[in-house]
Amino acid sequence: MKKAKSKAITYEQIHDNHAMVQRVEEGLPVMDVVEFGKQAGFTTDELARLIQIPARTYARRVAGKARLKIHEGERAARLMRVFDRAKQLFVTDENTRGWFNASLIVLGGRTPLEYAQTEPGAREIEAIIERIEDGVVQ
């Protein structure tokens, strides 16, 4: 029996934990990550590095339109979730990428993109975004 083709992730789904659990457990389609990267302005090499997959392996997965392993899908979903959360504040992909690549004192001089490589780091980035929205200077 042929499996139904799943649709690409929408920004609404990124914040729907139930939907994302299912997508990640099924194997997040690498093409969802490719589409996100195009929209957000990440290069193929950046995406591979951010979801911690060797560039050649990532390229093979893209060429084969494969699905990510669970741990890779979790990293990709985290990146998409945190990026979208920041975009809600900074409005454009360009502004969001600028902030993601800026060294922040509150992160000990690290960038939000570097800090969000782990789940606790991503949660801290989301907390910083909330503080900025609340007018707390960082």
N, C-alpha and C positions, 0 to 999 in steps of 0.2 A: 504494500500500500504506500502510495506516494504521500509524503508529508506536505501539508499546506505551507506555501511560502509565506513567511511572516513579513509584515510591513516594516519599513524603517522606523526607528525610534523618533517620536516627536518630543518637543520640549515638555509637553504636559506629562508624558510618560517618565521622563527623567526623575521627576519628583514623586512618582507613584511607586512606592516600594514594592507593592505586590506585583505590579507589572514587571518591574525590573528584576525581581527575584526570578520570575519565570523566564525572562529573556536570558539572564545570565546562566541559569541552570540548563537551559536548552542549548546554550552556546551562543553568545552574542554574535550576530553576523558581523564579520569584519567590515563589510560594506557600510554598516551603520557608523562605524568609527571613521571610515574614509569620508563619508558625507559630512559628519560632524567636523572633521578636519578641514574640509573645503570651506564650510560655512564660517568656522572660527579662524581660519587662516594659518593653521598648523601645517608644516611640511610633513611628508611621509616619514622622514627620519626623526622629526620631533615626536610624532605620534608613537613610533616604535619605541623611542627612548622613554617617553612618558608612561607607556603601559608596560615597560620593561620587557620587551621582546627584542631579540636581535634583529637588526634591520633586514637582513636577508630572509629570516624566517617570516617576518611581517610581510615582506614583499611577496613571498611565495603564497602566503595566506590570501593576500589581496588578489594575486593573479588567479588563484583557485576559488575565489569568492567563498572562502572557508568560514568556519565559525571559530570563535576564540574559546580556549579552555576556560574553566570557571575562574581561576585566579586572574587570568588576563582580562576576562570580561568584567570582573569586579573592579579592576584598576581603570579600565576604560569607562565604565559607568560612573565611577567616582570622579574622574576627570571631567566628563560631560556634565555631571550634576553640579560640581563646584564652579565650573566655567559659566554654566547657565545662571547659577545663583548670583555670581558677580556681574553678569551681563544685565540682570534685572536692576542693578544699581548703576552701572556705568553705561548702559543703553546700547552702545555699539560694540561690535567685535573688536574694532581697532582700539577703543578706549579700554576694553576689558583686557585685551592682550598687553597693552601698555602697563596696566596696573599689575597684572600677573607676572610681568618681567621686571618690575621695580623692586629694588632692595628696600625692605621695610625694617626700621629700627625695632619695632615690636617683635619681629621674627629674628632678631639678632643679626640683621643684615642680609638674611636670606630672602629670596623672592617667594611670593605666594605659590608659584608654580613648583618650586623646589620643595616647599614645605608640605604641599598637598600630595606628596608621593605616598603617604601613609594615611590610613583612615583617621587616626587621631589628629594628624596634621591638617587633613581636609576639614575636620570638624572645627579646628581652630580658625581656619580661613573663613569658614561660614560664620563663626562667632565674631570675627573682626568685621566682616561685611555688615552684620547686624548692628555692631557698635557704631560703624560709620553712618548707617541709616538713622540711628538714634541720635546722631550729632556728637558722639564721643570722639574726640580727636585722637588719632593714632600717631 
